[in-house]
């Protein structure tokens, strides 16, 4: 066993939903002791940083039940089985904002909460947006309001905690450091 590796000796699935699976694993620690780990299994997600021709960031405001409040975010969604991150990025862009794009640039991928979840988030950027005449419908349980913000407005929204999630804060920092807008 590697120095920091934990060997799984048993796995028990507690809950399997349409977005996540919760499981408890018994593990053998590097020092020979046993422990339990509560894990969230997630198919992965994609987010896109959409930039309009007039250099505004297209974002969506939606209610987030775990937070009991609405926040403003870059468009994002979970990967569907067998779907590439690029397809997911365009699908979410179209569904949530009514824009589409033919040009995506990969920014990065990162784990969102590696202490208890395996969700990986892929981030893309596009500054070649086209407004759709007939955008696809949102999911039936999804309600969003579109915001088009300047970089300065987005930074102010972070201060006000209207933007309060890691992927969106990362996106704004990326745009600022890369001097994209």
Residue frames as qw, qx, qy, qz and C-alpha x, y, z in Angstrom:
[[0.000, 0.890, 0.455, 0.000, 0.00, 0.00, 0.00],
 [0.378, 0.559, -0.031, 0.738, 1.31, 3.45, -0.94],
 [0.262, 0.019, -0.492, 0.830, 2.18, 5.93, 1.81],
 [0.283, 0.096, 0.257, -0.919, -1.14, 7.83, 1.70],
 [0.456, -0.070, -0.691, -0.556, -3.37, 5.25, 0.03],
 [0.535, -0.073, 0.588, -0.601, -6.50, 3.97, 1.75],
 [0.172, 0.029, -0.925, -0.337, -7.57, 0.49, 0.64],
 [0.652, -0.118, 0.001, -0.749, -11.33, -0.06, 0.44],
 [0.075, -0.106, 0.982, -0.140, -12.43, -3.24, 2.17],
 [0.132, 0.515, 0.845, -0.056, -16.20, -2.80, 1.84],
 [0.105, -0.041, -0.191, -0.975, -18.63, -0.46, 0.10],
 [0.106, 0.524, 0.816, -0.221, -22.28, 0.09, 1.02],
 [0.018, -0.328, -0.373, -0.868, -24.51, 2.21, -1.23],
 [0.038, 0.343, 0.635, -0.691, -26.84, 4.25, 0.98],
 [0.402, 0.711, 0.331, -0.473, -28.70, 6.27, -1.67],
 [0.378, 0.038, 0.614, 0.692, -28.76, 6.39, -5.46],
 [0.281, 0.723, 0.330, -0.538, -30.44, 9.45, -6.97],
 [0.658, 0.687, 0.266, 0.155, -30.58, 11.01, -10.41],
 [0.208, 0.920, -0.266, 0.199, -27.61, 13.29, -9.66],
 [0.001, 0.629, -0.715, 0.305, -25.53, 11.64, -6.93],
 [0.852, -0.185, -0.489, -0.028, -24.90, 8.37, -5.17],
 [0.332, -0.722, 0.460, -0.396, -24.02, 8.28, -1.47],
 [0.897, -0.002, -0.438, 0.062, -21.91, 5.41, -0.26],
 [0.504, -0.757, 0.392, -0.140, -20.03, 4.48, 2.90],
 [0.776, 0.391, -0.477, 0.135, -16.71, 2.72, 2.53],
 [0.773, -0.593, 0.183, 0.131, -14.73, 0.83, 5.12],
 [0.556, 0.735, -0.334, 0.197, -11.06, 1.53, 4.49],
 [0.850, -0.317, -0.071, 0.414, -7.73, 0.28, 5.71],
 [0.004, -0.987, 0.152, 0.049, -5.44, 3.23, 6.53],
 [0.570, 0.623, -0.482, 0.233, -1.70, 3.31, 5.80],
 [0.143, -0.532, 0.682, -0.482, -1.00, 2.77, 9.51],
 [0.246, -0.031, -0.969, 0.014, -3.08, -0.45, 9.51],
 [0.225, 0.284, 0.627, -0.690, -6.09, 1.02, 11.33],
 [0.126, 0.486, 0.783, 0.366, -9.64, 1.00, 9.90],
 [0.111, 0.323, 0.198, -0.919, -11.90, 3.96, 9.20],
 [0.385, 0.621, 0.683, 0.013, -15.17, 4.82, 7.45],
 [0.095, -0.192, 0.272, 0.938, -15.50, 7.26, 4.56],
 [0.410, 0.659, 0.548, -0.312, -18.77, 8.83, 3.41],
 [0.259, -0.179, 0.535, 0.784, -18.52, 9.48, -0.31],
 [0.534, 0.649, 0.237, -0.487, -20.61, 11.24, -2.92],
 [0.475, 0.031, 0.688, 0.549, -20.22, 9.77, -6.41],
 [0.332, 0.753, 0.151, -0.547, -21.06, 12.26, -9.18],
 [0.789, 0.422, 0.372, 0.246, -20.89, 11.90, -12.99],
 [0.441, -0.101, 0.192, 0.871, -19.01, 15.20, -13.38],
 [0.176, 0.865, 0.385, -0.271, -20.09, 18.64, -14.49],
 [0.482, 0.288, 0.292, 0.774, -19.31, 21.31, -17.02],
 [0.025, -0.837, -0.278, 0.472, -19.44, 25.09, -16.79],
 [0.526, 0.468, 0.327, 0.630, -19.03, 27.68, -19.50],
 [0.183, -0.585, -0.116, 0.781, -17.87, 31.28, -19.33],
 [0.423, 0.625, 0.545, 0.365, -19.94, 32.95, -22.06],
 [0.216, -0.489, 0.002, 0.845, -18.76, 36.38, -23.21],
 [0.456, 0.777, 0.421, -0.102, -20.91, 38.58, -25.44],
 [0.575, 0.538, 0.173, 0.592, -19.61, 40.72, -28.32],
 [0.063, -0.850, 0.064, -0.518, -19.81, 43.75, -26.02],
 [0.386, 0.345, -0.681, 0.517, -17.56, 41.97, -23.46],
 [0.574, -0.388, 0.313, -0.649, -20.20, 41.06, -20.88],
 [0.045, 0.126, -0.983, 0.127, -20.32, 37.75, -19.03],
 [0.650, -0.235, -0.370, -0.621, -23.62, 35.91, -19.43],
 [0.033, 0.117, -0.876, 0.466, -24.70, 34.45, -16.10],
 [0.515, -0.425, -0.606, -0.432, -27.79, 32.89, -14.61],
 [0.263, -0.309, 0.556, -0.725, -29.43, 33.52, -11.29],
 [0.682, -0.210, -0.622, -0.323, -31.13, 30.55, -9.69],
 [0.640, -0.580, 0.256, -0.433, -32.34, 29.44, -6.31],
 [0.495, 0.302, -0.795, 0.180, -30.02, 26.97, -4.62],
 [0.753, -0.508, -0.286, -0.304, -31.92, 24.95, -2.02],
 [0.776, -0.185, -0.396, 0.455, -28.83, 23.87, -0.01],
 [0.308, 0.119, -0.185, 0.926, -28.01, 27.58, 0.47],
 [0.022, -0.718, -0.649, 0.250, -31.65, 28.69, 0.87],
 [0.054, 0.775, -0.010, -0.629, -30.96, 31.64, -1.44],
 [0.716, 0.673, 0.150, 0.108, -30.49, 32.64, -5.06],
 [0.431, -0.600, 0.355, 0.573, -27.02, 33.18, -6.43],
 [0.563, 0.768, -0.156, -0.262, -25.66, 34.31, -9.78],
 [0.694, -0.301, 0.601, 0.259, -23.47, 31.77, -11.58],
 [0.223, 0.417, -0.660, -0.584, -21.92, 30.93, -14.91],
 [0.865, 0.099, -0.133, -0.474, -24.06, 28.37, -16.78],
 [0.013, -0.398, 0.912, -0.101, -23.31, 24.80, -15.74],
 [0.872, -0.052, 0.014, -0.486, -24.74, 21.32, -15.59],
 [0.653, -0.345, 0.674, 0.005, -23.94, 17.69, -15.06],
 [0.176, 0.354, -0.802, -0.448, -22.51, 15.40, -17.67],
 [0.878, 0.089, 0.103, -0.459, -25.01, 12.97, -19.08],
 [0.762, -0.203, 0.599, 0.141, -23.90, 9.35, -19.51],
 [0.694, 0.271, 0.510, 0.429, -21.74, 9.04, -22.63],
 [0.244, 0.943, 0.181, 0.134, -21.77, 12.79, -23.30],
 [0.628, 0.194, -0.140, 0.741, -18.53, 14.69, -23.89],
 [0.263, -0.569, -0.328, 0.707, -17.85, 17.80, -21.79],
 [0.056, -0.110, 0.336, 0.934, -17.93, 19.97, -24.95],
 [0.253, -0.409, -0.723, -0.497, -21.45, 18.78, -25.83],
 [0.374, -0.626, -0.612, 0.307, -22.59, 19.38, -22.25],
 [0.242, -0.361, -0.075, 0.897, -21.13, 22.90, -22.30],
 [0.118, -0.080, -0.466, -0.873, -23.03, 23.88, -25.45],
 [0.352, -0.486, -0.770, -0.218, -26.23, 22.18, -24.25],
 [0.358, -0.593, -0.505, 0.514, -26.17, 24.02, -20.92],
 [0.132, -0.219, 0.126, 0.959, -25.32, 27.32, -22.63],
 [0.210, -0.235, -0.614, -0.724, -28.29, 26.94, -24.96],
 [0.412, -0.538, -0.734, -0.045, -30.76, 25.76, -22.31],
 [0.406, -0.587, -0.433, 0.551, -29.84, 28.27, -19.63],
 [0.167, -0.504, 0.039, 0.846, -29.05, 31.40, -21.64],
 [0.573, 0.725, 0.323, -0.204, -30.56, 31.11, -25.13],
 [0.184, 0.806, -0.488, -0.279, -27.10, 31.54, -26.67],
 [0.973, 0.075, 0.165, 0.144, -25.03, 29.01, -28.59],
 [0.063, -0.820, 0.492, 0.287, -21.46, 28.84, -29.83],
 [0.921, 0.361, -0.144, 0.029, -19.34, 26.96, -32.31],
 [0.487, 0.536, -0.489, 0.486, -16.08, 27.83, -30.52],
 [0.740, -0.668, -0.022, -0.082, -15.16, 26.51, -27.09],
 [0.401, 0.583, -0.586, 0.393, -11.78, 26.81, -25.42],
 [0.790, -0.403, -0.438, 0.146, -10.97, 24.52, -22.49],
 [0.137, -0.847, 0.288, -0.426, -9.84, 26.52, -19.46],
 [0.012, -0.399, 0.838, -0.371, -9.30, 23.82, -16.83],
 [0.743, -0.333, -0.522, -0.255, -10.79, 20.96, -14.86],
 [0.008, 0.392, -0.670, 0.631, -10.83, 20.64, -11.08],
 [0.394, -0.360, -0.840, 0.096, -12.39, 18.59, -8.30],
 [0.255, -0.684, -0.171, -0.662, -15.09, 20.57, -6.51],
 [0.585, -0.615, 0.302, -0.433, -15.00, 18.93, -3.05],
 [0.625, 0.337, -0.703, 0.025, -12.34, 16.20, -2.93],
 [0.175, -0.317, 0.746, -0.559, -12.78, 15.59, 0.79],
 [0.508, 0.144, 0.737, -0.423, -16.08, 13.77, 0.20],
 [0.703, 0.586, 0.271, -0.298, -17.01, 13.85, -3.51],
 [0.602, -0.088, 0.569, 0.553, -15.47, 12.73, -6.80],
 [0.417, 0.845, 0.329, -0.069, -17.20, 15.43, -8.90],
 [0.472, -0.164, 0.307, 0.810, -14.90, 16.89, -11.53],
 [0.275, 0.855, 0.269, -0.348, -15.82, 20.24, -13.08],
 [0.558, 0.176, 0.416, 0.696, -14.68, 21.09, -16.62],
 [0.057, 0.802, 0.183, -0.565, -14.59, 24.82, -17.45],
 [0.510, 0.367, 0.485, 0.608, -14.79, 26.27, -20.97],
 [0.017, 0.622, 0.097, -0.777, -14.87, 29.81, -22.30],
 [0.424, 0.461, 0.610, 0.486, -16.42, 31.21, -25.47],
 [0.008, -0.547, -0.084, 0.833, -16.45, 34.74, -26.83],
 [0.182, 0.074, -0.626, -0.754, -18.25, 33.83, -30.06],
 [0.277, 0.332, 0.794, -0.427, -21.87, 33.65, -28.95],
 [0.207, -0.164, -0.559, -0.786, -24.93, 33.61, -31.17],
 [0.466, 0.061, 0.468, -0.748, -28.45, 34.24, -29.90],
 [0.113, 0.184, 0.955, 0.204, -30.80, 31.35, -30.69],
 [0.372, -0.192, -0.317, -0.851, -34.14, 32.14, -32.32],
 [0.817, -0.321, -0.226, -0.422, -35.74, 29.20, -30.52],
 [0.009, 0.502, -0.788, 0.358, -33.75, 28.20, -27.43],
 [0.535, -0.173, -0.826, -0.045, -34.43, 24.78, -25.91],
 [0.581, -0.685, -0.149, -0.413, -36.59, 24.62, -22.81],
 [0.121, -0.545, 0.693, -0.456, -35.08, 24.49, -19.35],
 [0.280, -0.113, -0.943, 0.142, -35.46, 21.34, -17.30],
 [0.388, -0.623, -0.529, -0.425, -38.94, 21.26, -15.75],
 [0.615, -0.683, -0.317, 0.233, -37.54, 21.88, -12.26],
 [0.538, -0.112, 0.043, 0.835, -35.17, 24.67, -13.33],
 [0.073, 0.941, 0.325, 0.060, -35.92, 28.40, -13.13],
 [0.590, -0.178, 0.055, 0.786, -33.31, 30.99, -14.10],
 [0.168, 0.962, 0.136, -0.165, -32.96, 34.69, -14.73],
 [0.747, 0.327, 0.076, 0.574, -30.25, 35.82, -17.15],
 [0.239, -0.913, 0.047, 0.326, -27.74, 38.54, -16.21],
 [0.715, 0.496, 0.002, 0.492, -25.12, 40.08, -18.50],
 [0.481, -0.846, -0.011, 0.229, -22.41, 41.61, -16.34],
 [0.377, 0.804, -0.392, 0.241, -19.23, 43.56, -16.90],
 [0.680, 0.087, -0.580, 0.440, -16.14, 42.28, -15.13],
 [0.010, 0.287, -0.404, 0.869, -16.42, 45.17, -12.65],
 [0.680, -0.276, -0.036, -0.679, -20.06, 44.31, -11.91],
 [0.879, -0.059, -0.472, -0.019, -19.18, 40.64, -11.43],
 [0.466, 0.176, -0.567, 0.655, -16.42, 41.55, -8.97],
 [0.296, -0.296, 0.256, -0.871, -18.86, 43.77, -7.06],
 [0.827, -0.196, -0.248, -0.464, -21.37, 40.89, -6.93],
 [0.717, 0.040, -0.614, 0.328, -18.68, 38.73, -5.32],
 [0.106, 0.219, -0.472, 0.847, -18.26, 41.39, -2.61],
 [0.549, -0.170, 0.101, -0.812, -22.03, 41.41, -2.09],
 [0.299, -0.084, 0.941, -0.133, -22.13, 37.58, -2.10],
 [0.720, 0.425, 0.095, -0.540, -24.62, 37.58, -4.96],
 [0.757, 0.418, -0.503, 0.009, -21.91, 35.56, -6.72],
 [0.512, -0.606, 0.506, -0.339, -20.90, 33.05, -4.07],
 [0.976, 0.008, 0.215, -0.010, -19.78, 29.80, -5.68],
 [0.562, -0.500, 0.474, 0.457, -16.26, 28.61, -6.48],
 [0.596, 0.305, 0.577, 0.468, -16.66, 27.94, -10.22],
 [0.212, 0.900, 0.300, 0.236, -18.01, 31.43, -10.90],
 [0.339, -0.897, 0.201, 0.202, -15.44, 33.17, -8.71],
 [0.655, -0.207, 0.545, 0.481, -12.76, 31.12, -10.50],
 [0.498, 0.598, 0.498, 0.382, -14.20, 32.21, -13.87],
 [0.010, 0.993, 0.094, 0.067, -14.09, 35.88, -12.92],
 [0.501, -0.707, 0.384, 0.318, -10.54, 35.60, -11.62],
 [0.672, 0.105, 0.576, 0.454, -9.54, 33.78, -14.82],
 [0.365, 0.806, 0.359, 0.296, -11.04, 36.52, -17.01],
 [0.194, -0.974, 0.097, 0.059, -9.27, 39.21, -15.00],
 [0.593, -0.532, 0.490, 0.354, -5.87, 37.49, -14.98],
 [0.602, 0.215, 0.611, 0.467, -6.02, 36.60, -18.67],
 [0.063, 0.476, -0.062, -0.875, -7.24, 40.12, -19.49],
 [0.231, 0.313, 0.845, 0.368, -9.89, 38.60, -21.75],
 [0.011, -0.791, -0.505, -0.344, -12.45, 41.29, -21.08]]
